[in-house]
Amino acid sequence: MTNLTAFSFGGGRQSVAALVLQAQGKLGQDFDHWLFSNVGDDSEHPATLRYVEEHAIPFAERHGIDLRVLHKVGRDGQVKTLYGQVTRPESRSIDIPVRMEGSAAPGNRSCTGDFKIKVIGKWLKDHGATPDNPAIVGVGISLDEIERANTRRALPHERVVYPLLDLKLRLTDCIGIIRAAGLPLPPKSSCWFCPFHRLDAWTDMGGTMDGVEVELKQEYKELTVDQLVDIPARRLTKRELTFKTKLAEPTLERLNWALNSATGGVTTGAGFESLEPDDSSAATQPTYSAVMLDGYAPGGLRRRIILRKVLSVEGVKTSYKKEDQTVFEVSLATHYVSPSITPFKVVDEVDA
């Protein structure tokens, strides 16, 4: 009996590179199914969900590859999410490795097993995988993270393989494969609240000049009734939050960000850095960002504005004058994320 084959697709750079290689017939082994276990629209990083929906799935469809999205479903038939699990008031355990009160030791990490491995394993079992005839499961681990290959748990009805290791590919190779295919680079796949996020997951945009201007625009459409001269009601038809500022540290890295990363990136050489626009088809797909603005609420307490999906929409202005400071003037606007994730959030510190 032929083994069922599937690739555990995470939506990151290694997984996308493997998808491209299969489309090109270069992966070494074709997988019948590519399975993305979505731990929840309120849990997965919004950029990962957008990439899977807007780029990975259409690419797979164009090349006849079955890429499908799975969810954890409870006994009641309802979809369960990781964020919902860890924030349940009645929950007695935490499934992510947060630092525990008192000892500061990381908690148990069962999130990957419960919301990724077991979800894919159940799908494989439901589709015929058994211990006597296990499914062959591909995992996208590259050569520079080979130590992870020993930690990926396999269920009794699975046999795990690592095609990128067989091809001796590193992350830099994966990035080149994705770009050569005309696809934008995916973000690092993870939950937005993962405690394993490194500090470099956020980029300090440095100081600003003349403050930050935040504006919330809301458009309401008037409803009309023939029998009334007064406006009976209105409906909200458009909402946009924008912010404008001047980046007071005008480096090429900040210029690249302000241009929605529609460049080939900053190139470093012997004694110089350079930046050039990207003329490939990938440049037509802008890279959205998440932004946090820290300021002060009434009473001198802290206020944080979280913008979950922003894009530079009015270009970038700069000037060079001997009497003025050189800055990058930017204007960014928020965009729709998902039914369960709002484009922005305002958090105020309060007195304990």
Backbone torsions as a table, in degrees:
resi	resn	phi	psi	omega
1	MET	NA	136.5	-178.4
2	THR	-73.5	135.8	179.1
3	ASN	-71.4	140.8	170.2
4	LEU	-69.6	136.6	179.7
5	THR	-122.1	139.0	179.7
6	ALA	-150.4	152.0	176.7
7	PHE	-113.0	128.9	177.0
8	SER	-79.1	99.4	-171.9
9	PHE	-92.8	119.2	-178.0
10	GLY	-98.6	-12.4	-179.9
11	GLY	87.8	0.8	178.6
12	GLY	-91.7	-169.3	-171.8
13	ARG	-70.5	-38.1	178.3
14	GLN	-65.6	-43.9	-179.4
15	SER	-64.1	-42.2	-179.4
16	VAL	-67.5	-39.2	177.0
17	ALA	-61.7	-40.9	177.4
18	ALA	-63.2	-38.8	177.5
19	LEU	-61.7	-43.6	178.3
20	VAL	-63.0	-43.4	-179.0
21	LEU	-62.9	-40.2	177.1
22	GLN	-64.5	-40.5	178.1
23	ALA	-60.1	-30.8	-179.9
24	GLN	-90.8	-2.2	-178.1
25	GLY	71.9	28.5	-174.4
26	LYS	-119.0	9.2	-174.7
27	LEU	-80.0	-17.2	-178.3
28	GLY	95.7	-29.5	175.4
29	GLN	-152.5	130.0	177.7
30	ASP	-86.8	140.6	178.6
31	PHE	-108.5	135.8	-176.5
32	ASP	-66.8	-36.6	-174.5
33	HIS	-134.9	141.9	175.4
34	TRP	-116.1	118.2	-168.8
35	LEU	-114.5	116.5	176.5
36	PHE	-105.1	111.0	178.5
37	SER	-87.9	105.5	-179.5
38	ASN	-81.4	113.8	-177.7
39	VAL	-75.8	-1.4	176.2
40	GLY	139.5	137.4	176.5
41	ASP	-62.8	-22.2	177.2
42	ASP	-92.6	3.3	-172.6
43	SER	-121.8	-50.1	178.0
44	GLU	-60.2	149.6	176.4
45	HIS	-60.8	129.9	-178.2
46	PRO	-53.3	-34.8	-179.5
47	ALA	-66.2	-34.7	177.8
48	THR	-67.6	-44.7	179.1
49	LEU	-61.6	-41.1	178.4
50	ARG	-63.6	-42.1	-177.5
51	TYR	-65.0	-43.9	-180.0
52	VAL	-61.3	-44.3	-177.0
53	GLU	-72.2	-42.3	-171.6
54	GLU	-90.5	-21.8	-174.4
55	HIS	-125.9	-52.9	-173.4
56	ALA	-66.3	-50.1	-178.4
57	ILE	-63.8	-47.9	176.8
58	PRO	-59.7	-39.1	178.1
59	PHE	-62.4	-44.8	179.5
60	ALA	-62.2	-41.9	180.0
61	GLU	-62.8	-39.9	179.8
62	ARG	-63.8	-25.5	-176.6
63	HIS	-110.1	16.6	174.5
64	GLY	67.1	30.6	-179.6
65	ILE	-105.4	133.3	-178.7
66	ASP	-84.5	96.3	176.4
67	LEU	-109.2	115.5	-177.2
68	ARG	-126.2	155.3	-177.8
69	VAL	-103.5	129.6	178.6
70	LEU	-111.4	158.7	176.4
71	HIS	-136.6	154.2	172.8
72	LYS	-77.4	126.7	-178.6
73	VAL	-119.8	130.0	-179.7
74	GLY	-79.9	176.4	179.6
75	ARG	-64.0	-22.5	179.0
76	ASP	-84.1	2.8	179.0
77	GLY	82.9	2.0	-178.9
78	GLN	-92.8	144.2	177.3
79	VAL	-70.2	131.3	178.4
80	LYS	-104.1	143.6	177.8
81	THR	-120.4	153.8	180.0
82	LEU	-65.2	-42.1	179.4
83	TYR	-62.4	-41.6	176.8
84	GLY	-62.9	-34.9	-179.8
85	GLN	-67.6	-46.5	-174.4
86	VAL	-78.4	-14.4	-179.1
87	THR	-106.9	9.0	177.2
88	ARG	-64.4	128.7	-180.0
89	PRO	-60.0	-32.0	-176.5
90	GLU	-89.9	1.6	-177.3
91	SER	-69.0	136.3	179.8
92	ARG	-101.5	-5.4	180.0
93	SER	-140.1	160.7	178.6
94	ILE	-118.5	128.7	-172.4
95	ASP	-90.0	2.5	179.3
96	ILE	-118.9	153.8	-172.8
97	PRO	-79.9	59.2	175.3
98	VAL	-76.3	156.0	177.6
99	ARG	-72.3	127.5	-175.4
100	MET	-82.1	145.9	179.7
101	GLU	-63.2	135.7	178.7
102	GLY	96.7	-73.1	-176.9
103	SER	-79.4	-24.3	-175.9
104	ALA	64.8	11.1	177.0
105	ALA	-77.7	147.2	178.9
106	PRO	-67.1	141.8	177.7
107	GLY	-74.0	-179.3	-180.0
108	ASN	-66.1	141.4	177.1
109	ARG	-108.3	90.3	177.5
110	SER	-109.1	3.3	-175.2
111	CYS	-62.9	-46.4	-179.1
112	THR	-64.0	-43.0	-179.7
113	GLY	-65.2	-45.2	-175.0
114	ASP	-76.9	-35.7	-172.2
115	PHE	-107.7	-6.9	177.2
116	LYS	-119.7	-68.3	-172.5
117	ILE	-62.6	-48.6	-177.2
118	LYS	-68.8	-33.8	179.2
119	VAL	-65.8	-46.4	177.6
120	ILE	-66.7	-40.8	179.1
121	GLY	-60.4	-39.7	178.2
122	LYS	-64.8	-41.2	179.1
123	TRP	-62.1	-43.1	179.9
124	LEU	-64.3	-42.3	179.0
125	LYS	-63.8	-41.9	178.1
126	ASP	-63.9	-21.6	-178.3
127	HIS	-106.9	22.1	167.2
128	GLY	108.9	-3.3	179.7
129	ALA	-72.3	136.2	179.0
130	THR	-137.9	164.4	175.0
131	PRO	-58.8	-32.3	178.1
132	ASP	-79.2	-24.5	178.6
133	ASN	-134.8	71.4	-172.7
134	PRO	-69.9	152.2	173.4
135	ALA	-76.5	142.7	174.4
136	ILE	-90.5	118.4	-174.2
137	VAL	-113.2	118.7	176.9
138	GLY	-86.7	139.7	178.9
139	VAL	-128.3	135.6	-175.2
140	GLY	-87.8	79.3	175.8
141	ILE	-114.4	127.6	-178.0
142	SER	-93.8	171.4	-171.8
143	LEU	-62.4	-30.6	-177.1
144	ASP	-81.9	0.7	172.9
145	GLU	-131.0	36.9	-173.5
146	ILE	-60.4	-24.7	-179.1
147	GLU	-63.0	-23.2	178.7
148	ARG	-70.5	-20.5	-177.9
149	ALA	-65.5	-23.4	-179.1
150	ASN	-88.3	-7.7	-176.4
151	THR	-106.8	-9.4	-179.2
152	ARG	-74.9	115.4	-177.2
153	ARG	-74.5	135.6	176.9
154	ALA	-109.8	134.9	176.2
155	LEU	-79.8	162.0	-175.7
156	PRO	-57.5	-27.3	-177.9
157	HIS	-100.5	24.1	177.9
158	GLU	-127.4	150.4	167.7
159	ARG	-129.4	113.9	-171.8
160	VAL	-88.0	135.7	176.3
161	VAL	-128.8	158.2	-175.4
162	TYR	-128.2	84.8	-174.9
163	PRO	-63.3	-32.9	179.6
164	LEU	-68.5	-34.0	175.1
165	LEU	-67.1	-39.6	178.3
166	ASP	-61.4	-33.4	179.6
167	LEU	-87.3	-1.4	179.7
168	LYS	56.8	44.9	-178.7
169	LEU	-97.8	140.0	174.5
170	ARG	-103.6	173.1	-179.7
171	LEU	-59.1	-40.4	178.8
172	THR	-60.9	-35.3	176.1
173	ASP	-65.4	-41.3	-180.0
174	CYS	-61.7	-41.9	178.9
175	ILE	-61.4	-43.4	178.7
176	GLY	-63.4	-38.6	179.0
177	ILE	-63.3	-42.8	-179.2
178	ILE	-65.4	-47.2	-178.7
179	ARG	-64.4	-39.0	180.0
180	ALA	-65.2	-24.8	178.5
181	ALA	-83.4	-1.3	179.1
182	GLY	81.3	14.7	179.6
183	LEU	-98.0	146.6	172.0
184	PRO	-70.5	155.6	179.8
185	LEU	-72.5	133.6	175.9
186	PRO	-76.5	156.7	174.7
187	PRO	-75.0	168.7	173.5
188	LYS	-64.7	125.9	-176.5
189	SER	-80.8	128.9	178.5
190	SER	-174.6	167.0	171.4
191	CYS	-74.1	147.3	-175.8
192	TRP	-66.5	-22.2	-178.1
193	PHE	-105.3	16.2	-176.1
194	CYS	-62.1	127.3	178.3
195	PRO	-66.4	-14.5	-179.8
196	PHE	-83.2	-0.4	176.3
197	HIS	-57.7	131.7	173.9
198	ARG	-84.4	162.4	179.8
199	LEU	-60.1	-30.0	-178.4
200	ASP	-75.9	0.3	170.6
201	ALA	-67.3	-22.9	174.0
202	TRP	-110.9	143.9	178.7
203	THR	-109.3	121.7	176.3
204	ASP	-73.3	114.7	-176.9
205	MET	-82.8	6.9	174.8
206	GLY	77.1	-165.3	-177.8
207	GLY	-79.0	162.3	175.5
208	THR	-122.0	164.8	178.1
209	MET	-122.0	138.6	179.6
210	ASP	66.5	23.9	173.8
211	GLY	74.9	-167.2	-179.6
212	VAL	-127.7	130.3	178.2
213	GLU	-103.0	118.8	179.8
214	VAL	-112.3	131.2	-178.4
215	GLU	-135.2	130.4	176.1
216	LEU	-107.4	114.8	179.0
217	LYS	-103.0	131.2	176.6
218	GLN	-130.7	130.0	179.7
219	GLU	-110.3	130.0	179.6
220	TYR	-116.8	128.7	178.5
221	LYS	-90.4	132.1	179.3
222	GLU	-73.9	138.1	171.8
223	LEU	-95.4	146.6	-178.2
224	THR	-126.3	145.5	175.0
225	VAL	-131.8	130.1	-175.2
226	ASP	-57.3	-33.6	-173.7
227	GLN	-83.8	-2.2	-177.9
228	LEU	-120.7	142.6	174.4
229	VAL	-93.2	-21.8	178.1
230	ASP	-86.0	157.3	176.2
231	ILE	-75.0	116.9	-174.6
232	PRO	-74.4	-31.5	-177.5
233	ALA	-171.0	171.8	175.3
234	ARG	-135.6	157.7	177.2
235	ARG	-126.5	135.6	176.7
236	LEU	-70.1	120.6	-177.1
237	THR	-115.5	-14.1	-179.1
238	LYS	-157.9	138.3	176.3
239	ARG	-139.5	134.2	-179.4
240	GLU	-147.3	127.1	173.0
241	LEU	-105.5	126.6	179.6
242	THR	-123.7	153.1	171.3
243	PHE	-139.4	143.9	-178.9
244	LYS	-124.9	142.3	177.2
245	THR	-159.3	175.2	175.4
246	LYS	-120.6	117.5	178.8
247	LEU	-76.2	117.1	-172.8
248	ALA	-85.5	-2.5	176.6
249	GLU	-120.9	83.1	-169.4
250	PRO	-79.6	65.1	177.6
251	THR	-82.9	166.7	177.7
252	LEU	-66.6	-32.4	177.4
253	GLU	-62.4	-40.4	178.9
254	ARG	-72.5	-32.8	175.1
255	LEU	-65.3	-41.7	177.8
256	ASN	-58.9	-44.1	178.3
257	TRP	-64.0	-43.6	-178.6
258	ALA	-65.3	-22.2	176.8
259	LEU	-92.4	18.6	-179.8
260	ASN	59.5	30.1	179.3
261	SER	57.1	25.7	178.4
262	ALA	-83.1	47.6	-180.0
263	THR	-135.5	175.8	174.6
264	GLY	-81.5	8.4	-177.5
265	GLY	87.2	171.1	-179.7
266	VAL	-85.4	123.9	179.8
267	THR	-99.7	130.1	-179.1
268	THR	-108.3	130.9	177.5
269	GLY	-127.2	-163.3	180.0
270	ALA	-75.8	96.3	176.9
271	GLY	83.6	15.0	179.2
272	PHE	-153.9	160.8	168.6
273	GLU	-128.2	148.1	-180.0
274	SER	-142.0	158.1	-179.1
275	LEU	-140.9	129.6	178.6
276	GLU	-131.8	149.2	178.7
277	PRO	-68.6	153.5	178.2
278	ASP	-93.8	119.0	-178.5
279	ASP	-98.5	4.9	179.5
280	SER	-77.3	172.0	179.8
281	SER	-65.0	-23.2	179.5
282	ALA	-63.8	-25.3	-177.7
283	ALA	-68.4	-18.9	179.3
284	THR	-77.5	-11.4	177.9
285	GLN	-104.8	98.3	-173.4
286	PRO	-66.7	153.0	177.2
287	THR	-96.4	115.2	178.1
288	TYR	-81.0	157.6	-179.8
289	SER	-129.8	162.0	167.7
290	ALA	-108.5	141.2	-175.1
291	VAL	-131.8	139.1	171.9
292	MET	-116.8	129.6	177.8
293	LEU	-112.6	123.2	179.3
294	ASP	-106.9	129.2	178.4
295	GLY	-150.2	-149.5	-175.8
296	TYR	-126.0	138.0	174.3
297	ALA	-93.5	172.5	176.1
298	PRO	-55.9	142.0	-179.4
299	GLY	89.3	5.8	178.7
300	GLY	78.8	8.0	177.7
301	LEU	-85.0	167.6	-173.9
302	ARG	-79.9	145.8	171.4
303	ARG	-128.9	133.2	176.7
304	ARG	-122.2	129.1	174.6
305	ILE	-108.4	122.6	-178.6
306	ILE	-107.2	117.3	177.4
307	LEU	-106.5	112.6	-166.5
308	ARG	-86.1	-20.6	-179.0
309	LYS	-152.9	99.2	-176.1
310	VAL	-123.5	158.2	179.6
311	LEU	-143.9	139.7	173.5
312	SER	-73.1	119.1	-168.8
313	VAL	-114.9	-9.0	-176.6
314	GLU	-122.1	19.0	-179.1
315	GLY	78.4	-175.7	-177.3
316	VAL	-126.0	132.1	179.4
317	LYS	-114.0	142.4	173.2
318	THR	-151.8	158.9	178.9
319	SER	-146.7	154.2	180.0
320	TYR	-122.2	106.4	179.5
321	LYS	-132.7	142.1	-176.5
322	LYS	-66.2	-25.0	-177.7
323	GLU	-96.7	-4.9	-176.6
324	ASP	-121.2	157.3	175.0
325	GLN	-79.2	139.2	176.5
326	THR	-78.6	126.4	-179.9
327	VAL	-138.6	166.0	170.1
328	PHE	-107.1	117.2	175.8
329	GLU	-87.5	123.9	-177.1
330	VAL	-129.1	151.7	175.2
331	SER	-135.4	121.7	-176.8
332	LEU	-122.2	150.6	-178.4
333	ALA	-130.2	147.5	178.5
334	THR	-82.9	159.8	-179.8
335	HIS	-139.2	162.8	179.3
336	TYR	-60.9	138.6	179.3
337	VAL	-107.3	-66.7	-179.5
338	SER	-162.8	170.0	179.6
339	PRO	-60.0	-26.1	-175.9
340	SER	-106.2	-3.1	-177.9
341	ILE	-124.9	118.5	-179.1
342	THR	-80.2	156.4	-177.5
343	PRO	-66.3	-27.1	-178.4
344	PHE	-148.3	163.1	179.8
345	LYS	-149.9	139.5	177.9
346	VAL	-115.8	126.2	-177.6
347	VAL	-122.5	123.8	177.0
348	ASP	-108.3	137.7	170.4
349	GLU	-73.2	142.1	179.0
350	VAL	-126.1	157.1	176.7
351	ASP	-64.4	134.0	-179.8
352	ALA	-68.0	NA	NA
